[in-house]
Amino acid sequence: MWFDKTMLSYTHWRAGRPTIKSGKFLAGLSTDGFWDVLTFNALQDTLFFHQQSILACKIEMVDYKEEYNTTLPQFIPYKDGTYNVIQKRVTWYEALNTCSQSGGHLASVHDQNGQLFLEDIVKRDGFPLWVGLSSHDGSESSFEWSDGSTFDYIPWGGQKSPGNCVVLDPKGTWKHEKCNSVKDGAICYKPIQ
């Protein structure tokens, strides 16, 4: 969010979703087209950043498409549960643990409507997000949902990539990734009791 409380509408960060642990940081557009975020404690860090980047206060994009990077509500109701996005960099296992700590699961999908719902969440978030699908013996036939539900719908339609866990990117592509690789977040699901 910008200082004037308007929402950030551009997410071309060099290292994925930024993690800011203190209020002291600079954000700027590098000369290669990527956004950089640098925490700082000293004048020397600030001078280096000014020499390597174009410091930005706010950028208005005239042709901005509202369908992308729209602010997500904290909880999103759908059918018999609520969904939320973990908005920090995590492995699949860390995402699984984070969802379960709040009484939920990584999201699963069982039909085309559910697939479109999850794809919309990821498109609006703007970052690749883990879902609950994995295959721990590496075979295509042994994929399972982490919530224990039946694997009765294949969302990727023949596209294969290496890895045992599945991430959904903002373009709607379901990709197999290594479970211990770090991605920009995950989608949690909590059934309504």
N, C-alpha and C positions, 0 to 999 in steps of 0.2 A: 504494500500500500504506500502511496506517495504521502509526503508530509501534509498535503492539503486534504487528506482522507479520501482521495479518489483511488480507484483500484488500478493496480498494475495491469497493463494489457499487452505486455511484450515479454516473452520468456526465452529468449535466445541466449541463455547463460552458458558460459564456457564449460562449467563443470556440473551442469544439471541444476536441480533446485538448490538455491543457496541456503546455507545454514548459518544464521547470525546468532551468536550467543551473547553478545553485548550490544549496547546501543550505539557503539562507536564504529562506524564503517563508512566506506565510500563506495559508490556504485558508479561505474562509468563504461562507456562504449569504447572498446579497444579499436585500434586502427585496422584490425582484421575482421571486424564486424561482430564480434562476440561481446556480450556484457561480462564484466568482471566485478566481483565484490571483494573488497579488501578490508579486513578489520585493521584498525591502527591504534597504536599507543604512543607513537612518536612522530615528530615532525619529519624525520628522515623517510618513514614509510609514506607519508603524504606526498612528499616531493617526488619520490620514485613513481607513485601512482599517477601524478599529474604529468610526468614525462612519458608515460606509456599509454595513457588513455585520454579520451575526451570525457571530462566530467560532465554529467548530465543532471539537471535538476528535475526536468519532466519533459516527456516527449508526447505530443498529441499525434496520433496516426489518423489521417483523414479518411483513408479507405479501410479502417479497422472493421473487421467482421465480428459482430456481436456473438456469433455462434461459437467462437473460440475464446478461451480464457475468461469465460463468464464466471463471476463469483459463485462458488458453490455454497449452499447452506451447510451448516455443520452436520445436520442429519437429513437424509433424503428418504422419505417413505416410498416404498414400492411393494405392492402385493402384501405379503404377510410379514414384512420386516422393515427395518430401517438400515440405511447404508451411510457410511461416512468414509472420508478419504484420510489416510495417514499421510500428512504432507511433510515428510522428512525422508532422507536417504536411508534405506534399509535393505538388508538381504531378505530373501523369501522367508527364511526361518525367523528373523527378527519381526517381520510383518505378521507372521502366523502367531507369534508370541504376543505381540501388541494387541492384535484383534482378540485373542482369547482372554487377555487380562481384563478386557471390558465386557466379557461375557458373550463375545461374538466369534465369528469365523472369517477367514478370507472369503471373498465373494465367489459364488458358484453360479453357473448358468445352465438352464435346461431347455430353452427354446429360443427361437429367433427374437421374440420380444425382449426376453431377458438379456440377450446378446446386445441388442440395440440400446437398451437401458444402460448397460455397463460401458459401451462404447461412447455414449453421450456423456457420461460422467468423466471419462478419461479425456475426451475432446475438450470439455469445459475446464478441466483442471490444467490441461496443457502439457502434462508430463507422462512418461510411461509408468504404469502402475501394475504391481503384482496382483494376480488373482489366485484363487485357491487350488489351481490345477497343477498336479505334479505326477511324475513317474519315477520312482526311486530305483527301479532296475533298468531304466533307460529305454524300455521298449514302448512303442506306440500303443500297443494293445493293453498296457497296464496303467494308463493314466487314471487318476482318481482325484476326487474333490476332497480337500482337507476337512470339510465339514461332515464327511461320511456319506453324503448323498450320492445317488447313482450317477455314473458317467454315461448319460443317455443322449448327449448332444455334443457334436464336435464343431466348435465355433470357427476353426481356421480353414476349413474346406480344402485340404490337400497341401497347404503350405507347410513345409518342414524346415526347421533350423535346429542346430545343436543345442542341447541343454535339457534338463529334466524338470524345470519349473516354467510356468507360463506368465508372461508379462503382456499387457495390452497397451499399445502405443496410441497417441492422439489421432493417428490416421486410421484407426480401426483395425490395425494389424495385430494378430495374436502371434506372439513369438515365443519359441522355446529358448530359455536362457539357463545358464548355470545357477543353481539355487543359492550359491554363496556369493554371487555377484551383487553389487549394490545398485539399486534402482531408486528412482525419485519418489517412491511412495507405494501405497497399496490401497485396495478397496476392501473395507470391512463390511460385514453384514451381521445384523443382530435380529433374531426372530422376535416378533411381538409375542409376549407371553399371554 
